[in-house]
Every structure is written in structure tokens, then in C-alpha cells.
Amino acid sequence: MARVVKVFVTLRNHWKKSSVAACALSYGGHWLYGKHCDNLLRREACLAAREFGRQQIAPQDQLKKATVILNPAACSGKANNLFEKNAAPILHLAGVEVTLVKTDYEGQAKKLMELMEQTDVLIVAGGDGTLQEVITGMLRRADQESFSKTPIGFIPLGSHNSLSESLHILSDNQVKHITSATLSILQGETVPLDVLQIQGEKEQPVFALIGLQWGAFRDVAATIKKYWYLGPLKTKAAHLFSTLREWPQVREASVSYLAPTLRPPDVPEHKPQRPNLLKRIIRRLKNYWYPPIPEPPKVDEPERWDEKTLSTLELLIHTQNKNPVQTRINDSLVVSVEPDSFTVGEFITAGENKVVDSTTSTSKSLKLEASACRLNLPEEGAGFYNIDNEEYEAMSVEVRLLPRKLRFFCSAERKEQLLTQAQ
């Protein structure tokens, strides 16, 4: 008992050192517990992957080949370590023959995709920038019609992973997010995604899965990092200071657009079973005796472009990939035009929402659905675009929708969740 009293007396006499030691031990214990939980998540994912690896294959079949495009610079240079710890063991335990390709500089993924050989599965390990480079390089190929049928897996390792919300159930735990995204590739569930083809007058086309953003909200979002010292108030501060420098921040442009096209019925992922011999004979005899009447040739009607002159605070052209399994009548992209009648308070509130999700539109916005649109900007002072969170110089462009152009792996849980939301 005397020893216990002596310890308490010592702690009381040295309360400053005791407080610092208690904080250090508490932080260390919390850090170690987090590491332990992460290891348990990795172990659980590896056990699930091992079950895929134990599945038997026919003697004439070969192992699935997967090509991984990894951007080591993503997530402030931590992407390589995150991939090796959380994703690579899962792929190897599942019996996938992995070819790892690391990019060394910005734009290299486009060049690699133009030269890459055919593979069974293409996996992009990085963020929005890496994904955009990969699909742009893929769709610029001469054989893009066949190559674009390769299913694509996305492992979110970047600072911005906008597409991950559509494909995976989001988690605050980074390890769980990465391992579940990797396991979804093994499960084989896929969803079709639309692609935007963005074509300037002289440049090669750029392709996007999320959208194109241009205007005041985009310009302010690019400056938020400058106010890091304000902590959680940095987003509000960036929008407030921008209004002090210039208000209203109106952009002038004109938009021409085509009406959306009717969405054809979904093509089944698996080919239907071939009918038996008797049914095939009857069908051939029927076609012989009663040949089908050929359809008259289709006459191509000229495209009818509607034009609008805009005075706007923000213009956003985006796909509907946020919920790729939702049933739609038309294949269309969405043009969201924010009015120039915002007050300063409304501008700050809307800006905070757009930082979280750039495709969010306000209740005041004008929305147009189209199959293609042409954005005509003034020659000087147009600023910059955000195309899938990557910065490009703003210029007059034509944006066309490529409906259901690519197939991405999606977790079964997220697919079911999206179907429930659509109902």
C-alpha cells in the first residue's frame, strides 16, 4: 500500500511529465490498435482471395492475366506502399497472373495504353488523374472498338477517387476500402459506364468518366490549399476571399446541344444458349419458304442543334455514372448551368457542397439533357477546365456521349445498394 501511495505522490509532484507521458501512451496505444485492426482486415481479405485461388480450372484453360497500371506518385507518394500491402497479396493468392506497370511521369499512362497488348483484365491503381489517362490512351487506339471491351478494375489509391463511390461501398478505413475494391475485381460483377469525348479544334480528344467543370466554383476550389492554416474553415475562407476580390464572378458563353437519343435495350452479359438442332432446322425452313422482308434503308437526318447564350456562375457537363445501374429512357449527358443571381452567402454554401461532390447542382440550376453539346467560349480570359479533377486550359470544345462504352468491376453489395436506390 505504501508503494502505491508513493507512486501517486510522485505523479502528483511531477504532474506535467505525467500528463505528457499519459498522452503519449494513449496515442501510441490507439495507433497500435489501429495497426492491429488493419492487419485483421488484410488477413480476412487474403482468406477470401485464397478461396478464389483454390477453384479448379479446366486443363485447356489458362490463368487470367491482369495488367496493373500503378501510379506511385498518387496519394502523396504512398500509392506503391498501399498497393503492395493491401492489393497485391489478394491478386496473387487468387491465382491471377499479374503484370505490374508503374508510371514515372504525368501523361505516361496514355502512351503505355497506346502500346499495351491485349489482356484479360485491366486494373488501374491510382486516382482520378491516372484513371483518366488510362481511358484516354485506351480510346485513342486504332483498335479501341475491341480493346474497350476489356473489363476494368479500379483500386482507389489517389487523393481524389470520384468513381469509387459508384463502384464500391465507401469506408473511412483506407485499408478496408482498398481490399474490398480489389476483391470486387475477383467477384466478376461489372457495370457499364458512359464516357464523355471532349474534342477541341486542334488537340486530340480527351475522355472522361465524371465530367467537365468550368466557372467560379472550380476556380475557388483550386485555391483552397492556400488556406491550410485555417483548418476546417479553409473552404469557407477561400470562397469568401474570392468574393472580396471579384463579385459577381459571371462567365459568358454559348452552348449548342443535340437532343438525347433513345436508349436501346440492355445487351445480356452472357450469350444465350444455342437452340437445339430441330429448332435450327425449323427456323431455316421457315426463312426459306417465308423469307423476311428487308427493312428500307435508313435516311440520315441532319443534326438539329439548339443554341443558348449563357450568363452563368458555373457550367458543368457530366455523365450519369453516379448510379450506373439506374434504368433510363434516354442515353444522355447532363448540362448543369448555375445562374448568376447568387448572393454571397448562397455562393459560399453551394461552394462547400461542390467541394465534396463536383457534380452536385443547386436548386437554382438549369439542367439540360443532350447526346452532344458544343461549348463556345471567349478567346481570352476563359480560365481553366476541371476534367475528372484534372486541370486543362479552357477553350471551345465539343462534348459527345459514348453510352455504355466501358465496363468496370463493381462490388455486388454496391450494385445491390444502387438498385435499391433506383427503385
N, C-alpha and C positions, 0 to 999 in steps of 0.2 A: 504493500500500500504506500509505503514511503517513497518507493521508486516512482510510482505513478504520480504522486503529488509533486515530486521533484521535476518530472517531465513537464507537467502543466505549468509549474513555476518558471521553468526555462523558456517555454513557449511564450508565456506572458511577458517575460522580461525582454525577449527578442521577437516581438510581435511583427516587426517589419520583415525580418528574414523569414519568419514562419509563414507570413501571408504570401510572399513571393514563392516559397517552396511549395505551398499548397496549390497555388495557381499553376505552377509548372507541372506538378504531379497530376493535377486534374486534366490539364491539356494533353499531357503525354498518355494518360490512360484512355482518354477519348480518341486520340489518334491511333493508338494500338488496337482499340476495339473496332474502329473503322476499317483498319487493315485486315483484321480477322474476318469481318463481315464480307469484305471484298473477296478474300480467298475462298470463303464458303460459296459465294456466287459463282466464282470461276470453277470450283470443283463440281457444283451442280450442273453447270453448262457443259463441262467436259464429259460428265457421265451421260448426259443426254446425247452428246455428239458421238460417243462411243457406240450407242445403240444403232445409229445410222451406219457406222463403220462395220458393224457385225452383220449387216444384211448381206445375204448371198447374191451374187450376180452370175449370169449365165457364162459358160466358158468362152463364148464368142464375143461377149461384151467387154468393153474396156472401161477403165476408171474414168470418171468425169474429170475433165480438165477445166480448171478455173484460172483465169488471168486476173491478177490483182494489180490495179493502178493505185499506188500509195504515194501520198504527198507528205513527206517527212516534216515539212515546214508548217503543216496545219497545227492548230491548237498551240500556237507559240512554240513550235518545235517539239512538242510532246507526242505527236501522232505516231511516230515509229515505235516508241516505247509502249504506247497504248495498244497498238496493233499486235506487237509481239507477245504481250502479256495476256490480252483478252480475246483476240480473234484468231490468231494463227494456230494455237493449240486445238481449237474447236474444228477448224478446217482439216487439219492433219489427222485428228482422231476419227473424223467422219470418212476417211479414205479418199479424200479429194486430192488429185494431182495439181498442186498449186505452183503457178509461175508468178513470182513477185517482181514487179517493175516499179522502181522508185523514180520519181521525178526530181530533177536537180534545179530547175528554174521555172519561173512562171511562163506558161504557154507551151511547155514541153509536152504536156499530155495530148494536146491537139496533134502534134507531129507524130507522137507514138501511135495514136489511134489510126492515122492515115497509113501506117506501115504494118500494123499488127495483123497476124494471121488469125484465121477463124478459131474460135474457142467455144466450148460448151456453155460456159458461164463467164460473164464479165463482172468483176467486183470493183467498185470504186470506194477506196478508203480515204476519206478526207472530208472537206466541207463543200459549201455551195460552189466555190470557185473551181475546185477540182472536178466536181460533177459537171459543171457547165462546159469546161474544157473538153472533157471526155465525150459528151454527147455532140458537141460541135465538131470535133475531129471525126467522130463516127459518121455523122450525117453529111460530111463533106466528101466522103469516099465515093469513088465511082461505082462501087458495088454496095452502096448503102441500103438498097432495097432488100437484099438478102442478109447483110450484116446486121441490120437493125432488128432482125428477128431474134438475135441473141438475148436471152434474159439477163437482166442487170440487177445486181445486188448492191445496196448502198450501206456502208458501215460508217456511221456518223462520227467523225473524228475532228471536225473543224470547229471554229468558233461560231459559225452560222451553219445550221443544218435544217434549212426551211422544209425540205422534202420529207424529213424524218417523221414529222407529225402526221403525214398521210400514210406512211408505211409501217410505222412501229408505235407501240404504246409508249408514250414518253415517261421517263423516270428521272427523279432528281439524282439518283445514283448513276454516275457515269459508267461504272463497270457493268451494271445491270443493263443499261441502255445498249452498250456495245455488244455484250454477249447475246442478248435477245435478238438484236438485229442480225448477228451472224447466224444464229440458229434458224431464223426465218428463211435464210438462203437454202439451208438444208431441207426445210419442210416442203419447199417447192411451190407454195401458193404464190400466184402472180396476179397483178392488176395492170390493165392498160393505162398509159398516161398520154395526155396530149402534149404536143411540143409547139412552141412558137418559133417560126422562122423570121428573123429580123434582118432585113436586107437594106443596106444603104445604096447610094447611087454608084459608088465605085468599089467599096470594100466587099470582101467575101461575106456570105451570110453568117450570122451568129444565131445559135439555137438556145432556147431557154425553156425551163420546165415550170417556173413560177411566174415571172412576168417582167415588165419594163416599167420603171417608176421615174417620173420627171416632175420636178417642181420644188416648192418651198420646203415641204416636209423632208424630202430627200436631201436637200442642201443642209438643213439643220442637223439631220441625223449624222451627217459626215463630220460635224464639228463637236459632237457630244464628248468624245475622248479628251478634248482640250480642257474640259471642266472636271477632270477626275478627282480633284481635290475637294469637290463639293459633295462627294459620296452619292447618297440616294437622291440628292436634289439636282444632280448634274443635268438630267434630261429636261426638267422644268427650266433650269437656268439657261440652257442652250437655246430653247425656244423663246424665252423672254428677251434675252440679249439680242437675238436676231430681229425681233420686232422693234427694238430700240434703234437698231442700225437702219432698218428699212421697213416701212409699213404703208400700204399693203404690198405684199410680195406677189404681185399678179404676173402671170405669164400669158402671152398672146400666142395663139396657134390655130391652125385649122386641121380638121380631121375629116377624111373621106372614108366611108366604110361600105362593105357589102353585107347584105342580109345573111343570116346564118343558114346553113344547109341542113336538110332533114337527116337525122341520124339513122343510118342503116341498122338492121338487127345485128346483135352481137354474134360473132362467129364462135362456135364452140371451140374450146381449147384442144379437145381430143377429137380426132377424126371418127365419124360414125362407123360402126361395124359394117363390113361389106355384106350385101344381101346374098342369100344362098343361090345356087346355080339355077334352080327352077324360076325364081323371081327375075333373075337377069335375062333368061331366055324369053319369058313372057313380055318383059319390058322392051326387048329388042324387036320382037314380032309386032308389038303394038306400034312402035315407032316406024316399022317398015310399012304396015298397012295404013296407018294414020299418021303420016309424018307431021311433026309440029309446024305450025305456020310461023315463018320467020318474022321477027319484030321489025317494024320500019326503022330505018336509020335515024338516030337522034340528031336533031339540029341544034348546034351550039348557039345559044342565045348570047348576045353581048352582055358583058357585065354592067350592072346598074349600080353606080357609085352614088351614095348620098353624101352630101358635104355639110359640115357645121363649122362655123367660126367660133372659137372659144376664148373666153377671158377667164382664166382659172388659176387657182392656187396650187393645184396638183393634178396631174394626169397619170393614170395607172392603167396599163393594158396587161391583163393577166389571164392565165388559164383557169380551168375549174378543177385542177388536180387536188384541191384541198380535200375533196371527197370523190375519189375516182370511181367508186362503185355506185354512185347515185344514178338512178335511171333518168335519162334526159331525152326530150323530144328532138332537140337540135344539137348539132355539133357547132360549138361557138366559143369564141374568146369573149372576155368582158372588158369593156372600156368604161372606167370609172372617172368621172370628172368632178372635182371638188369646186364649188362655187367661190367667187371672190368676195363673198359677203360675210366672211368670218369676223367675229370680234377677236380681240387679243386672247381673252380667256378661253374661247372655243378653240382657237388655234393651238394653245398650249395643251389643252385636254386631248384634242384629236391627235396631236403630235406624239403624246405619250403612248396612246394606243397603237399608233403606226410603228413605233419603235419595236413593240412586242411582235406585231404581225403587220408587215408592209401591205398585205392585200386587204386589210380592214378598211372599210369605207364608212363615212359618216352618214347620218340620216338625211343630210342635205345634198348628198352627191347624186349626180345624174349618171345612170347606168345604161349602156348600150350593149347589145349582143350582136356580134358580127362574125363572119367567117374570115374576113381580112380587113385591114384598115391601113390608111396612109396618113402618117403624121407629118405635116408640113410646118417647119419651124423657121423663125427669122435667121438670116445668115450669120448674124453676130449676136453675142451675148446669150446664146441658148443654154449655156451651162453644161451639165453632165447628166447622163442616164445612170440608173442602177438597173442592171440586167442580172437577175438572180444574185443580188448583193455584190455584184462586181461593177466597178465604175468604168464607163465608156463616155467618150465625148459625144455630146448631143448633136444630132443632125437630122435632116429629113429622112424618114425610113418608111418602108412598107413592112407590115407585120402580118403574116399569114399563119393560120392554124393548120397544123398537121395532126388531124384527130387520131387518137389511139396509135400513135406511131411507135412507141416503145413499150416494152413490158418489164415491170420491176417486181422483184420479190417483195411480198408483203406478209407480215405475220398473220396467222389465222385469227388470233384474238382481235387484232386491229381491224381486220376485214369484217369480222362479225360486228364489231362495235360501230363501224361506219355504216353497215347495212341497217343496223338498228336506228341510227340517227337519221338515215334517209327516209325511214318509214314514219 
